Amino acid sequence: MKVIHFGAGNIGRGFIGKLLADANSQVTFTDVNQPLIDQLAHRQSYQVHIVGQENRIEKVQHVHAVNSNDPKTIEFIAMADMVTTAVGPQVLEKIASTLAKGIIYREELGNTQPLNIIACENMVRGSSQLKQHVLAQLPEKLHQWVERHIGFVDSAVDRIVPPMEAANDDPLDVTVESFSEWIVDQTQFIGEIPTINGMELTDNLMAFIERKLFTLNTGHAITAYLGQLYGCQTISDAIAEPKIYTVVKSAMEESGQVLIQRYGFNEETHCQYIDKILTRFANPYLKDDVNRVGRQPIRKLSPNDRLVKPLLGTLEYQLPNKNLIIGIAAALHFRCDSDPQANEMAKRINENGVYQAVIEFCALAQYPQVVEKICSQYQLMMLSNQ
């Protein structure tokens, strides 16, 4: 199987690219980072450090690489069996034009073999959003051809891949946790579904998307935001603080009750899932910086993301939400000079006040009592930090 993977960063190499290479696919990475592409193209291999209870190193071999702006990328798309991405939610729209050019060339060549495109991003239904970006770049006469021959397959991905601090300073080495989960919507494939070890199929993807969003993402973000307030540098340091641990676990339990109501998850099984996530946060081998996990707070405070969406679920089902509110208030305190969204958030709070910021970022205008609770918690945190 010929696969072209957009995004040769740590997540691309350490997670999806590795699973594809392990499945004996012909994997070609594409990225705009020319030095990285040059190294991958030259070496055609790299090492993945898997850390957890048992540490091991696995070598990924026989991979290829090309710059995203190289015309060869379009040729690869025209002949590929699968396209995957790990570029970040905000970059999907940027790669849509390249994908569209590859699809146009594919149609010109008369290649009617199925092509499945899977956006492996930390977002809800990323492939469906990518499809709309791609269709916008294509002539309308090709839209029906795309519907017949190209599948945009939504997925849920979960693996913690922090920045690598390799002892040997090898820029291609990547560190990942032992846990990984890649769940795909089997109803969206065109043609035969490939067998890839580590890729799980489901016909109820939304349940798994929200399980991950409301548990891993919610807990990770709150750990980072409270961690910064408590002066912690890493996620493992933060979750080791009893006060942070209690709030994070309680918030995940609050969001978990929404999932149990909405999807009928087994309560005992979901509690075990929460405990597994907390164990992952505490992994001392993952030097995951709280500033990295907390970045882009405006996106993470939006109504369809990891903090406010589970909160809205608690309002829908009339469930407790005290700890989710603490997490949202902590997010509003996040500061990171290198993150444009953190700077913009701080500016808006300073200019318009925290109440207006909550209304704008979280879209909670119809819940004034909830906004008041968030603002009160925000003020309490401000006082305790003085």
C-alpha positions in Angstrom: 0.0 0.0 0.0 1.4 3.4 -1.0 0.8 6.1 1.7 1.8 9.7 1.7 1.8 11.3 5.1 1.6 15.0 5.6 3.5 16.1 8.7 7.0 14.7 9.5 7.1 16.1 13.0 7.2 14.1 16.2 3.5 12.9 16.0 3.8 12.0 12.4 7.0 10.0 12.9 6.2 8.6 16.3 2.6 7.6 15.9 0.8 7.3 12.5 3.9 7.0 10.3 5.2 4.3 12.5 2.0 2.3 12.4 1.9 2.6 8.6 5.5 1.6 8.2 5.0 -1.4 10.6 2.2 -2.5 8.3 4.8 -2.7 5.5 3.3 0.3 3.7 5.4 2.3 1.3 5.4 5.5 3.5 6.5 8.9 2.1 6.6 11.8 4.5 5.9 15.3 3.2 6.6 18.5 5.2 7.7 22.1 4.6 10.7 21.6 7.0 13.4 21.2 4.4 16.3 20.2 6.8 14.0 17.5 8.4 13.0 16.2 4.9 16.6 16.1 3.8 17.6 14.0 6.8 14.6 11.6 6.4 15.3 11.3 2.6 18.9 10.6 3.2 18.6 8.2 6.2 15.2 6.6 5.3 14.9 5.4 8.9 14.7 6.7 12.5 14.3 5.4 16.0 11.2 5.6 18.2 11.8 5.5 22.0 8.8 3.9 23.6 8.7 4.8 27.3 6.5 3.5 30.1 6.8 0.6 32.5 9.1 -1.1 30.0 11.3 1.1 27.9 12.3 0.0 24.4 13.6 1.4 21.1 12.1 0.4 17.8 13.5 1.3 14.4 11.3 2.5 11.5 12.9 1.8 8.2 12.4 2.1 4.4 10.5 5.5 4.6 10.8 8.2 2.0 10.4 12.0 2.3 9.7 14.9 0.0 9.0 18.6 0.6 5.3 19.5 0.5 6.0 22.2 -2.1 7.8 19.8 -4.4 5.7 18.8 -7.5 6.5 15.2 -6.7 4.1 15.5 -3.8 1.3 16.0 -6.3 2.5 12.9 -8.2 2.6 10.8 -5.1 -1.0 11.8 -4.3 -2.1 10.9 -7.8 -0.8 7.3 -7.3 -1.3 6.8 -3.5 -3.7 4.3 -1.9 -4.0 6.4 1.3 -3.2 9.9 2.5 -2.8 10.6 6.2 -2.1 13.8 8.1 -0.6 14.9 11.4 -0.1 18.6 10.8 -2.3 20.3 13.4 -5.9 21.4 13.0 -5.0 24.9 11.7 -2.8 23.6 8.9 -5.4 21.3 7.3 -6.8 24.2 5.2 -3.3 25.0 4.0 -2.6 21.5 2.6 -6.0 21.3 0.9 -4.7 23.0 -2.3 -1.9 20.4 -2.6 -4.4 17.6 -2.1 -6.7 19.2 -4.7 -3.9 19.4 -7.3 -3.0 15.7 -6.6 -6.7 14.7 -7.1 -6.9 16.7 -10.3 -3.8 15.0 -11.6 -5.1 11.6 -10.4 -8.3 12.1 -12.5 -6.3 13.3 -15.5 -4.3 10.0 -15.3 -7.5 8.0 -15.2 -6.6 6.5 -11.8 -9.9 5.3 -10.4 -8.4 3.1 -7.7 -9.9 4.1 -4.3 -8.0 6.7 -2.3 -8.7 7.2 1.4 -7.7 10.3 3.2 -7.5 10.3 7.0 -6.8 13.4 9.0 -5.2 12.2 12.2 -5.6 15.4 14.2 -6.6 16.4 17.7 -10.0 17.6 16.5 -13.5 16.4 15.9 -14.1 15.0 12.4 -11.0 16.5 10.9 -11.3 14.5 7.7 -14.8 15.8 7.0 -13.5 19.4 7.5 -10.5 18.7 5.3 -12.9 17.4 2.6 -14.7 20.7 2.5 -11.4 22.6 2.2 -10.4 20.3 -0.7 -13.7 20.5 -2.5 -13.5 24.3 -2.3 -10.2 24.0 -4.3 -11.6 21.7 -6.9 -13.7 22.5 -10.0 -17.3 21.6 -9.4 -17.3 19.1 -12.2 -14.9 16.9 -10.2 -17.0 16.8 -7.1 -19.0 13.7 -8.2 -15.8 12.0 -9.2 -14.4 12.6 -5.7 -17.5 11.1 -4.1 -17.1 7.9 -6.2 -13.4 7.4 -5.8 -12.1 9.2 -2.7 -13.0 8.5 0.9 -12.5 11.1 3.7 -12.3 8.9 6.8 -12.7 10.6 10.2 -10.6 9.3 13.0 -9.9 9.7 16.7 -6.2 9.6 17.7 -4.6 9.3 21.1 -0.9 9.1 21.9 1.2 11.5 24.0 4.3 12.5 22.0 6.3 15.2 23.7 9.2 17.1 22.2 12.3 14.8 22.0 15.3 15.3 24.2 17.5 12.6 22.7 20.6 11.8 24.5 22.4 11.4 21.3 20.9 14.6 19.9 19.6 12.8 16.8 16.9 15.1 15.3 15.0 12.2 13.8 14.6 10.3 17.1 11.2 10.6 18.7 9.9 9.6 22.2 6.3 8.3 22.6 4.3 6.6 25.4 3.5 3.0 25.1 -0.3 3.6 24.9 -1.8 4.5 21.5 -5.3 4.5 20.0 -6.3 5.2 16.4 -10.0 4.6 15.8 -11.4 5.2 12.3 -15.0 5.4 11.0 -15.3 2.3 8.9 -18.4 3.6 7.2 -16.5 6.3 5.3 -13.9 4.2 3.4 -14.1 3.8 -0.3 -13.2 0.3 -1.5 -11.5 -2.3 0.7 -10.5 -1.3 4.2 -6.8 -2.0 4.7 -5.6 -4.1 7.6 -3.3 -2.0 9.8 -2.2 -3.2 13.2 -3.2 -0.4 15.7 -6.0 1.0 13.5 -9.3 0.1 15.1 -12.6 0.2 13.1 -15.9 1.5 14.5 -19.3 2.5 13.1 -19.9 4.8 16.2 -16.9 7.1 16.0 -18.5 10.1 17.8 -18.7 8.1 21.0 -14.9 7.5 20.9 -14.1 11.1 19.8 -16.0 12.5 22.7 -14.6 9.8 25.1 -11.1 11.0 24.2 -12.0 14.7 24.1 -13.8 14.6 27.5 -11.2 12.5 29.2 -7.7 12.7 27.8 -8.0 16.2 26.4 -10.0 17.6 29.3 -7.7 16.2 31.9 -4.5 17.0 30.1 -5.5 20.7 29.6 -6.7 21.2 33.2 -3.4 19.5 34.5 -1.4 22.0 32.4 -3.4 25.1 33.4 -3.4 24.3 37.1 0.2 23.1 36.8 1.3 26.5 35.5 -0.6 28.2 38.4 1.2 26.0 40.9 4.6 26.6 39.3 5.0 23.1 37.8 7.1 22.6 34.7 5.8 19.3 33.4 2.5 17.3 33.3 4.0 14.6 35.5 5.1 17.1 38.1 1.7 18.8 38.1 -0.4 15.6 38.4 1.9 14.6 41.4 0.4 17.6 43.3 -2.5 16.2 45.4 -4.6 19.3 44.9 -4.2 19.2 41.1 -4.8 15.5 41.0 -8.0 15.8 42.9 -9.4 18.5 40.6 -8.3 16.8 37.4 -9.8 13.4 38.4 -13.0 15.0 39.6 -13.3 17.0 36.4 -12.8 13.8 34.3 -15.5 12.1 36.4 -17.9 15.0 35.8 -17.3 14.8 32.0 -17.5 11.0 32.3 -21.0 11.2 33.6 -22.0 13.1 30.5 -20.5 10.3 28.3 -22.4 7.6 30.4 -25.7 9.5 29.9 -25.1 10.2 26.2 -23.6 6.9 24.9 -24.4 4.4 27.6 -20.8 3.7 28.6 -20.3 1.3 31.4 -19.6 3.3 34.5 -17.0 0.9 36.0 -15.2 0.5 32.7 -15.1 4.3 32.2 -13.7 4.8 35.7 -10.9 2.4 34.8 -10.3 4.4 31.6 -9.9 7.6 33.7 -7.4 5.8 36.0 -5.4 4.7 33.0 -5.3 8.3 31.7 -4.1 9.6 35.0 -1.4 6.9 35.1 -0.3 8.2 31.6 -0.1 11.8 32.9 2.2 10.6 35.7 4.6 8.8 33.4 8.0 10.3 34.5 9.7 9.4 31.2 7.4 11.9 29.3 8.9 15.3 29.9 5.8 17.0 28.7 5.9 20.8 29.3 2.8 22.4 30.7 3.2 25.3 28.3 3.2 23.0 25.3 0.0 21.2 26.5 -1.7 24.5 27.4 -1.0 26.4 24.2 -3.8 27.8 22.0 -6.1 28.4 25.0 -8.7 30.3 22.9 -9.2 27.2 20.7 -9.4 25.0 23.8 -12.0 27.3 25.5 -14.3 27.2 22.4 -17.7 25.6 22.9 -16.9 22.5 20.9 -13.6 21.8 22.5 -12.3 20.0 25.6 -13.4 22.3 28.4 -16.7 23.9 27.5 -18.2 21.1 25.5 -18.2 18.7 28.5 -19.5 21.6 30.7 -22.4 22.1 28.3 -23.1 18.4 28.6 -23.3 18.7 32.4 -25.9 21.5 31.9 -27.8 19.4 29.4 -28.1 16.4 31.8 -28.2 18.5 35.0 -25.0 17.1 36.4 -22.3 18.4 38.7 -19.6 20.6 37.1 -17.7 22.3 39.9 -14.3 21.0 38.8 -14.8 21.7 35.1 -15.5 25.3 36.1 -12.2 25.3 38.0 -10.4 24.0 34.9 -12.0 26.7 32.7 -11.0 29.5 35.1 -7.4 28.1 35.2 -7.3 28.2 31.4 -8.2 31.9 31.5 -5.0 32.4 33.6 -2.7 30.7 31.1 0.2 32.9 30.1 2.9 32.0 27.5 4.8 34.7 25.7 5.6 32.4 22.7 1.9 31.6 22.2 -0.1 34.1 20.2 -3.4 32.9 21.5 -2.3 33.2 25.1 -1.2 36.8 24.4 -4.5 37.6 22.7 -6.5 36.1 25.5 -4.6 38.1 28.1 -5.0 41.3 26.0 -8.8 40.8 25.7 -9.2 40.1 29.5 -7.2 43.2 30.3 -9.2 45.4 27.9 -12.7 44.0 28.4 -12.7 42.1 31.7 -12.9 38.4 32.3 -16.7 38.2 32.2 -16.8 39.5 28.6 -13.9 37.2 27.7 -15.8 34.1 28.9 -18.8 35.2 26.9 -16.7 35.6 23.7 -14.4 32.6 24.0 -16.8 30.1 25.5 -20.1 31.2 24.0 -21.9 30.9 27.3 -24.0 34.1 27.1 -27.2 32.1 27.7 -25.8 30.7 31.0 -25.0 33.9 33.0 -24.9 32.0 36.3 -22.3 29.6 35.0 -20.3 32.6 33.7 -20.5 34.2 37.1 -19.1 31.0 38.7 -16.2 30.9 36.2 -15.4 34.5 36.9 -15.6 34.0 40.7 -13.2 31.1 40.5 -10.9 33.2 38.2 -10.8 35.9 40.9 -10.1 33.4 43.6 -7.1 32.1 41.7 -5.9 35.6 41.1 -6.0 36.4 44.8 -4.3 33.1 45.8 -1.4 33.8 43.3 -0.7 37.3 44.7 
